[in-house]
Amino acid sequence: MPWNHLIGIARELRVKKWLSQKGFKLISQNWNCSYGEVDIIASFFDQLHFIAVATKNCTENALPTEGITRKKMLACKQAAQKYIDHHPRWKKIIFDVLAISPEEEMETKEFILIEDIRTI
């Protein structure tokens, strides 16, 4: 298995653990439809959160959130609508961005949840 795939799996596990510690209940990960992919779908009380995960490696000279473009959020919102069409029980829907700071050691990564993104 390629090294970057192993790092991705470890990162996903860490993200799931962090969200769980914050009180989120994971519903789906990497949910796909014809419009695109939603990185994470999770619930928090009676709210459904569609979360775009933004990461950068320590060698990249950019902030993690720079990977979340208007195009990516539009695709996320369209995919979210498709999800809601199949799961209509959710009335409160929120779009978030989870930025993972670029650190040398994976154990010291910092998670920043930017909640309720209206537009990008």
MODELLER restraints for C-alpha pairs under 7 A, 6 or more apart:
rsr = mdl.restraints
at = mdl.atoms
rsr.add(forms.Gaussian(group=physical.xy_distance, feature=features.Distance(at['CA:23:A'], at['CA:44:A']), mean=6.53, stdev=0.5))
rsr.add(forms.Gaussian(group=physical.xy_distance, feature=features.Distance(at['CA:24:A'], at['CA:42:A']), mean=6.07, stdev=0.5))
rsr.add(forms.Gaussian(group=physical.xy_distance, feature=features.Distance(at['CA:24:A'], at['CA:43:A']), mean=5.58, stdev=0.5))
rsr.add(forms.Gaussian(group=physical.xy_distance, feature=features.Distance(at['CA:24:A'], at['CA:44:A']), mean=4.92, stdev=0.5))
rsr.add(forms.Gaussian(group=physical.xy_distance, feature=features.Distance(at['CA:25:A'], at['CA:42:A']), mean=5.34, stdev=0.5))
rsr.add(forms.Gaussian(group=physical.xy_distance, feature=features.Distance(at['CA:25:A'], at['CA:43:A']), mean=5.16, stdev=0.5))
rsr.add(forms.Gaussian(group=physical.xy_distance, feature=features.Distance(at['CA:25:A'], at['CA:44:A']), mean=6.47, stdev=0.5))
rsr.add(forms.Gaussian(group=physical.xy_distance, feature=features.Distance(at['CA:26:A'], at['CA:41:A']), mean=6.38, stdev=0.5))
rsr.add(forms.Gaussian(group=physical.xy_distance, feature=features.Distance(at['CA:26:A'], at['CA:42:A']), mean=4.39, stdev=0.5))
rsr.add(forms.Gaussian(group=physical.xy_distance, feature=features.Distance(at['CA:26:A'], at['CA:43:A']), mean=6.61, stdev=0.5))
rsr.add(forms.Gaussian(group=physical.xy_distance, feature=features.Distance(at['CA:27:A'], at['CA:41:A']), mean=5.44, stdev=0.5))
rsr.add(forms.Gaussian(group=physical.xy_distance, feature=features.Distance(at['CA:27:A'], at['CA:42:A']), mean=4.95, stdev=0.5))
rsr.add(forms.Gaussian(group=physical.xy_distance, feature=features.Distance(at['CA:27:A'], at['CA:43:A']), mean=6.98, stdev=0.5))
rsr.add(forms.Gaussian(group=physical.xy_distance, feature=features.Distance(at['CA:28:A'], at['CA:40:A']), mean=5.87, stdev=0.5))
rsr.add(forms.Gaussian(group=physical.xy_distance, feature=features.Distance(at['CA:28:A'], at['CA:41:A']), mean=5.02, stdev=0.5))
rsr.add(forms.Gaussian(group=physical.xy_distance, feature=features.Distance(at['CA:28:A'], at['CA:42:A']), mean=6.81, stdev=0.5))
rsr.add(forms.Gaussian(group=physical.xy_distance, feature=features.Distance(at['CA:29:A'], at['CA:39:A']), mean=5.59, stdev=0.5))
rsr.add(forms.Gaussian(group=physical.xy_distance, feature=features.Distance(at['CA:29:A'], at['CA:40:A']), mean=4.52, stdev=0.5))
rsr.add(forms.Gaussian(group=physical.xy_distance, feature=features.Distance(at['CA:29:A'], at['CA:41:A']), mean=6.25, stdev=0.5))
rsr.add(forms.Gaussian(group=physical.xy_distance, feature=features.Distance(at['CA:30:A'], at['CA:37:A']), mean=6.05, stdev=0.5))
rsr.add(forms.Gaussian(group=physical.xy_distance, feature=features.Distance(at['CA:30:A'], at['CA:38:A']), mean=5.53, stdev=0.5))
rsr.add(forms.Gaussian(group=physical.xy_distance, feature=features.Distance(at['CA:30:A'], at['CA:39:A']), mean=4.48, stdev=0.5))
rsr.add(forms.Gaussian(group=physical.xy_distance, feature=features.Distance(at['CA:30:A'], at['CA:40:A']), mean=6.08, stdev=0.5))
rsr.add(forms.Gaussian(group=physical.xy_distance, feature=features.Distance(at['CA:31:A'], at['CA:37:A']), mean=5.42, stdev=0.5))
rsr.add(forms.Gaussian(group=physical.xy_distance, feature=features.Distance(at['CA:31:A'], at['CA:38:A']), mean=5.17, stdev=0.5))
rsr.add(forms.Gaussian(group=physical.xy_distance, feature=features.Distance(at['CA:31:A'], at['CA:39:A']), mean=6.54, stdev=0.5))
rsr.add(forms.Gaussian(group=physical.xy_distance, feature=features.Distance(at['CA:32:A'], at['CA:38:A']), mean=6.59, stdev=0.5))
rsr.add(forms.Gaussian(group=physical.xy_distance, feature=features.Distance(at['CA:33:A'], at['CA:79:A']), mean=6.23, stdev=0.5))
rsr.add(forms.Gaussian(group=physical.xy_distance, feature=features.Distance(at['CA:35:A'], at['CA:75:A']), mean=5.84, stdev=0.5))
rsr.add(forms.Gaussian(group=physical.xy_distance, feature=features.Distance(at['CA:35:A'], at['CA:78:A']), mean=6.01, stdev=0.5))
rsr.add(forms.Gaussian(group=physical.xy_distance, feature=features.Distance(at['CA:35:A'], at['CA:79:A']), mean=5.27, stdev=0.5))
rsr.add(forms.Gaussian(group=physical.xy_distance, feature=features.Distance(at['CA:36:A'], at['CA:75:A']), mean=5.48, stdev=0.5))
rsr.add(forms.Gaussian(group=physical.xy_distance, feature=features.Distance(at['CA:36:A'], at['CA:76:A']), mean=6.50, stdev=0.5))
rsr.add(forms.Gaussian(group=physical.xy_distance, feature=features.Distance(at['CA:36:A'], at['CA:79:A']), mean=5.79, stdev=0.5))
rsr.add(forms.Gaussian(group=physical.xy_distance, feature=features.Distance(at['CA:37:A'], at['CA:76:A']), mean=6.29, stdev=0.5))
rsr.add(forms.Gaussian(group=physical.xy_distance, feature=features.Distance(at['CA:37:A'], at['CA:79:A']), mean=6.48, stdev=0.5))
rsr.add(forms.Gaussian(group=physical.xy_distance, feature=features.Distance(at['CA:38:A'], at['CA:50:A']), mean=6.65, stdev=0.5))
rsr.add(forms.Gaussian(group=physical.xy_distance, feature=features.Distance(at['CA:38:A'], at['CA:51:A']), mean=6.91, stdev=0.5))
rsr.add(forms.Gaussian(group=physical.xy_distance, feature=features.Distance(at['CA:38:A'], at['CA:52:A']), mean=6.54, stdev=0.5))
rsr.add(forms.Gaussian(group=physical.xy_distance, feature=features.Distance(at['CA:38:A'], at['CA:76:A']), mean=5.53, stdev=0.5))
rsr.add(forms.Gaussian(group=physical.xy_distance, feature=features.Distance(at['CA:38:A'], at['CA:79:A']), mean=6.79, stdev=0.5))
rsr.add(forms.Gaussian(group=physical.xy_distance, feature=features.Distance(at['CA:39:A'], at['CA:51:A']), mean=6.07, stdev=0.5))
rsr.add(forms.Gaussian(group=physical.xy_distance, feature=features.Distance(at['CA:39:A'], at['CA:52:A']), mean=5.30, stdev=0.5))
rsr.add(forms.Gaussian(group=physical.xy_distance, feature=features.Distance(at['CA:39:A'], at['CA:53:A']), mean=6.19, stdev=0.5))
rsr.add(forms.Gaussian(group=physical.xy_distance, feature=features.Distance(at['CA:40:A'], at['CA:50:A']), mean=5.97, stdev=0.5))
rsr.add(forms.Gaussian(group=physical.xy_distance, feature=features.Distance(at['CA:40:A'], at['CA:51:A']), mean=4.99, stdev=0.5))
rsr.add(forms.Gaussian(group=physical.xy_distance, feature=features.Distance(at['CA:40:A'], at['CA:52:A']), mean=6.65, stdev=0.5))
rsr.add(forms.Gaussian(group=physical.xy_distance, feature=features.Distance(at['CA:41:A'], at['CA:49:A']), mean=5.70, stdev=0.5))
rsr.add(forms.Gaussian(group=physical.xy_distance, feature=features.Distance(at['CA:41:A'], at['CA:50:A']), mean=4.79, stdev=0.5))
rsr.add(forms.Gaussian(group=physical.xy_distance, feature=features.Distance(at['CA:41:A'], at['CA:51:A']), mean=6.19, stdev=0.5))
rsr.add(forms.Gaussian(group=physical.xy_distance, feature=features.Distance(at['CA:42:A'], at['CA:48:A']), mean=5.99, stdev=0.5))
rsr.add(forms.Gaussian(group=physical.xy_distance, feature=features.Distance(at['CA:42:A'], at['CA:49:A']), mean=5.19, stdev=0.5))
rsr.add(forms.Gaussian(group=physical.xy_distance, feature=features.Distance(at['CA:42:A'], at['CA:50:A']), mean=6.70, stdev=0.5))
rsr.add(forms.Gaussian(group=physical.xy_distance, feature=features.Distance(at['CA:43:A'], at['CA:49:A']), mean=5.76, stdev=0.5))
rsr.add(forms.Gaussian(group=physical.xy_distance, feature=features.Distance(at['CA:47:A'], at['CA:92:A']), mean=4.96, stdev=0.5))
rsr.add(forms.Gaussian(group=physical.xy_distance, feature=features.Distance(at['CA:47:A'], at['CA:93:A']), mean=5.83, stdev=0.5))
rsr.add(forms.Gaussian(group=physical.xy_distance, feature=features.Distance(at['CA:48:A'], at['CA:90:A']), mean=6.50, stdev=0.5))
rsr.add(forms.Gaussian(group=physical.xy_distance, feature=features.Distance(at['CA:48:A'], at['CA:92:A']), mean=6.23, stdev=0.5))
rsr.add(forms.Gaussian(group=physical.xy_distance, feature=features.Distance(at['CA:48:A'], at['CA:93:A']), mean=4.87, stdev=0.5))
rsr.add(forms.Gaussian(group=physical.xy_distance, feature=features.Distance(at['CA:48:A'], at['CA:94:A']), mean=6.14, stdev=0.5))
rsr.add(forms.Gaussian(group=physical.xy_distance, feature=features.Distance(at['CA:49:A'], at['CA:93:A']), mean=5.97, stdev=0.5))
rsr.add(forms.Gaussian(group=physical.xy_distance, feature=features.Distance(at['CA:49:A'], at['CA:94:A']), mean=4.79, stdev=0.5))
rsr.add(forms.Gaussian(group=physical.xy_distance, feature=features.Distance(at['CA:49:A'], at['CA:95:A']), mean=5.71, stdev=0.5))
rsr.add(forms.Gaussian(group=physical.xy_distance, feature=features.Distance(at['CA:49:A'], at['CA:96:A']), mean=6.77, stdev=0.5))
rsr.add(forms.Gaussian(group=physical.xy_distance, feature=features.Distance(at['CA:50:A'], at['CA:94:A']), mean=6.25, stdev=0.5))
rsr.add(forms.Gaussian(group=physical.xy_distance, feature=features.Distance(at['CA:50:A'], at['CA:95:A']), mean=4.88, stdev=0.5))
rsr.add(forms.Gaussian(group=physical.xy_distance, feature=features.Distance(at['CA:50:A'], at['CA:96:A']), mean=6.18, stdev=0.5))
rsr.add(forms.Gaussian(group=physical.xy_distance, feature=features.Distance(at['CA:51:A'], at['CA:95:A']), mean=5.94, stdev=0.5))
rsr.add(forms.Gaussian(group=physical.xy_distance, feature=features.Distance(at['CA:51:A'], at['CA:96:A']), mean=4.72, stdev=0.5))
rsr.add(forms.Gaussian(group=physical.xy_distance, feature=features.Distance(at['CA:51:A'], at['CA:97:A']), mean=5.40, stdev=0.5))
rsr.add(forms.Gaussian(group=physical.xy_distance, feature=features.Distance(at['CA:51:A'], at['CA:98:A']), mean=6.58, stdev=0.5))
rsr.add(forms.Gaussian(group=physical.xy_distance, feature=features.Distance(at['CA:52:A'], at['CA:96:A']), mean=6.33, stdev=0.5))
rsr.add(forms.Gaussian(group=physical.xy_distance, feature=features.Distance(at['CA:52:A'], at['CA:97:A']), mean=4.78, stdev=0.5))
rsr.add(forms.Gaussian(group=physical.xy_distance, feature=features.Distance(at['CA:52:A'], at['CA:98:A']), mean=6.14, stdev=0.5))
rsr.add(forms.Gaussian(group=physical.xy_distance, feature=features.Distance(at['CA:53:A'], at['CA:97:A']), mean=5.83, stdev=0.5))
rsr.add(forms.Gaussian(group=physical.xy_distance, feature=features.Distance(at['CA:53:A'], at['CA:98:A']), mean=4.76, stdev=0.5))
rsr.add(forms.Gaussian(group=physical.xy_distance, feature=features.Distance(at['CA:53:A'], at['CA:99:A']), mean=6.03, stdev=0.5))
rsr.add(forms.Gaussian(group=physical.xy_distance, feature=features.Distance(at['CA:54:A'], at['CA:64:A']), mean=5.11, stdev=0.5))
rsr.add(forms.Gaussian(group=physical.xy_distance, feature=features.Distance(at['CA:54:A'], at['CA:65:A']), mean=5.54, stdev=0.5))
rsr.add(forms.Gaussian(group=physical.xy_distance, feature=features.Distance(at['CA:54:A'], at['CA:67:A']), mean=6.12, stdev=0.5))
rsr.add(forms.Gaussian(group=physical.xy_distance, feature=features.Distance(at['CA:54:A'], at['CA:68:A']), mean=6.53, stdev=0.5))
rsr.add(forms.Gaussian(group=physical.xy_distance, feature=features.Distance(at['CA:54:A'], at['CA:97:A']), mean=6.95, stdev=0.5))
rsr.add(forms.Gaussian(group=physical.xy_distance, feature=features.Distance(at['CA:54:A'], at['CA:98:A']), mean=5.99, stdev=0.5))
rsr.add(forms.Gaussian(group=physical.xy_distance, feature=features.Distance(at['CA:54:A'], at['CA:99:A']), mean=4.68, stdev=0.5))
rsr.add(forms.Gaussian(group=physical.xy_distance, feature=features.Distance(at['CA:54:A'], at['CA:100:A']), mean=6.18, stdev=0.5))
rsr.add(forms.Gaussian(group=physical.xy_distance, feature=features.Distance(at['CA:55:A'], at['CA:64:A']), mean=4.65, stdev=0.5))
rsr.add(forms.Gaussian(group=physical.xy_distance, feature=features.Distance(at['CA:55:A'], at['CA:99:A']), mean=6.03, stdev=0.5))
rsr.add(forms.Gaussian(group=physical.xy_distance, feature=features.Distance(at['CA:55:A'], at['CA:100:A']), mean=5.07, stdev=0.5))
rsr.add(forms.Gaussian(group=physical.xy_distance, feature=features.Distance(at['CA:55:A'], at['CA:101:A']), mean=6.76, stdev=0.5))
rsr.add(forms.Gaussian(group=physical.xy_distance, feature=features.Distance(at['CA:56:A'], at['CA:63:A']), mean=6.93, stdev=0.5))
rsr.add(forms.Gaussian(group=physical.xy_distance, feature=features.Distance(at['CA:56:A'], at['CA:64:A']), mean=5.07, stdev=0.5))
rsr.add(forms.Gaussian(group=physical.xy_distance, feature=features.Distance(at['CA:56:A'], at['CA:102:A']), mean=5.68, stdev=0.5))
rsr.add(forms.Gaussian(group=physical.xy_distance, feature=features.Distance(at['CA:57:A'], at['CA:102:A']), mean=5.48, stdev=0.5))
rsr.add(forms.Gaussian(group=physical.xy_distance, feature=features.Distance(at['CA:58:A'], at['CA:102:A']), mean=4.69, stdev=0.5))
rsr.add(forms.Gaussian(group=physical.xy_distance, feature=features.Distance(at['CA:58:A'], at['CA:103:A']), mean=5.61, stdev=0.5))
rsr.add(forms.Gaussian(group=physical.xy_distance, feature=features.Distance(at['CA:58:A'], at['CA:104:A']), mean=5.97, stdev=0.5))
rsr.add(forms.Gaussian(group=physical.xy_distance, feature=features.Distance(at['CA:64:A'], at['CA:99:A']), mean=5.61, stdev=0.5))
rsr.add(forms.Gaussian(group=physical.xy_distance, feature=features.Distance(at['CA:64:A'], at['CA:100:A']), mean=6.30, stdev=0.5))
rsr.add(forms.Gaussian(group=physical.xy_distance, feature=features.Distance(at['CA:64:A'], at['CA:101:A']), mean=6.27, stdev=0.5))
rsr.add(forms.Gaussian(group=physical.xy_distance, feature=features.Distance(at['CA:65:A'], at['CA:99:A']), mean=5.96, stdev=0.5))
rsr.add(forms.Gaussian(group=physical.xy_distance, feature=features.Distance(at['CA:69:A'], at['CA:120:A']), mean=6.75, stdev=0.5))
rsr.add(forms.Gaussian(group=physical.xy_distance, feature=features.Distance(at['CA:70:A'], at['CA:120:A']), mean=5.08, stdev=0.5))
rsr.add(forms.Gaussian(group=physical.xy_distance, feature=features.Distance(at['CA:94:A'], at['CA:116:A']), mean=5.39, stdev=0.5))
rsr.add(forms.Gaussian(group=physical.xy_distance, feature=features.Distance(at['CA:95:A'], at['CA:115:A']), mean=6.87, stdev=0.5))
rsr.add(forms.Gaussian(group=physical.xy_distance, feature=features.Distance(at['CA:95:A'], at['CA:116:A']), mean=5.13, stdev=0.5))
rsr.add(forms.Gaussian(group=physical.xy_distance, feature=features.Distance(at['CA:95:A'], at['CA:117:A']), mean=5.38, stdev=0.5))
rsr.add(forms.Gaussian(group=physical.xy_distance, feature=features.Distance(at['CA:96:A'], at['CA:113:A']), mean=6.94, stdev=0.5))
rsr.add(forms.Gaussian(group=physical.xy_distance, feature=features.Distance(at['CA:96:A'], at['CA:114:A']), mean=5.64, stdev=0.5))
rsr.add(forms.Gaussian(group=physical.xy_distance, feature=features.Distance(at['CA:96:A'], at['CA:115:A']), mean=4.57, stdev=0.5))
rsr.add(forms.Gaussian(group=physical.xy_distance, feature=features.Distance(at['CA:96:A'], at['CA:116:A']), mean=5.26, stdev=0.5))
rsr.add(forms.Gaussian(group=physical.xy_distance, feature=features.Distance(at['CA:96:A'], at['CA:117:A']), mean=5.54, stdev=0.5))
rsr.add(forms.Gaussian(group=physical.xy_distance, feature=features.Distance(at['CA:97:A'], at['CA:113:A']), mean=5.89, stdev=0.5))
rsr.add(forms.Gaussian(group=physical.xy_distance, feature=features.Distance(at['CA:97:A'], at['CA:114:A']), mean=5.08, stdev=0.5))
rsr.add(forms.Gaussian(group=physical.xy_distance, feature=features.Distance(at['CA:97:A'], at['CA:115:A']), mean=6.56, stdev=0.5))
rsr.add(forms.Gaussian(group=physical.xy_distance, feature=features.Distance(at['CA:98:A'], at['CA:111:A']), mean=6.70, stdev=0.5))
rsr.add(forms.Gaussian(group=physical.xy_distance, feature=features.Distance(at['CA:98:A'], at['CA:112:A']), mean=5.71, stdev=0.5))
rsr.add(forms.Gaussian(group=physical.xy_distance, feature=features.Distance(at['CA:98:A'], at['CA:113:A']), mean=4.50, stdev=0.5))
rsr.add(forms.Gaussian(group=physical.xy_distance, feature=features.Distance(at['CA:98:A'], at['CA:114:A']), mean=6.18, stdev=0.5))
rsr.add(forms.Gaussian(group=physical.xy_distance, feature=features.Distance(at['CA:99:A'], at['CA:111:A']), mean=5.79, stdev=0.5))
rsr.add(forms.Gaussian(group=physical.xy_distance, feature=features.Distance(at['CA:99:A'], at['CA:112:A']), mean=5.10, stdev=0.5))
rsr.add(forms.Gaussian(group=physical.xy_distance, feature=features.Distance(at['CA:99:A'], at['CA:113:A']), mean=6.34, stdev=0.5))
rsr.add(forms.Gaussian(group=physical.xy_distance, feature=features.Distance(at['CA:100:A'], at['CA:109:A']), mean=6.47, stdev=0.5))
rsr.add(forms.Gaussian(group=physical.xy_distance, feature=features.Distance(at['CA:100:A'], at['CA:110:A']), mean=5.69, stdev=0.5))
rsr.add(forms.Gaussian(group=physical.xy_distance, feature=features.Distance(at['CA:100:A'], at['CA:111:A']), mean=4.77, stdev=0.5))
rsr.add(forms.Gaussian(group=physical.xy_distance, feature=features.Distance(at['CA:100:A'], at['CA:112:A']), mean=6.44, stdev=0.5))
rsr.add(forms.Gaussian(group=physical.xy_distance, feature=features.Distance(at['CA:101:A'], at['CA:109:A']), mean=5.81, stdev=0.5))
rsr.add(forms.Gaussian(group=physical.xy_distance, feature=features.Distance(at['CA:101:A'], at['CA:110:A']), mean=5.23, stdev=0.5))
rsr.add(forms.Gaussian(group=physical.xy_distance, feature=features.Distance(at['CA:101:A'], at['CA:111:A']), mean=6.49, stdev=0.5))
rsr.add(forms.Gaussian(group=physical.xy_distance, feature=features.Distance(at['CA:102:A'], at['CA:109:A']), mean=6.74, stdev=0.5))
rsr.add(forms.Gaussian(group=physical.xy_distance, feature=features.Distance(at['CA:103:A'], at['CA:109:A']), mean=5.59, stdev=0.5))
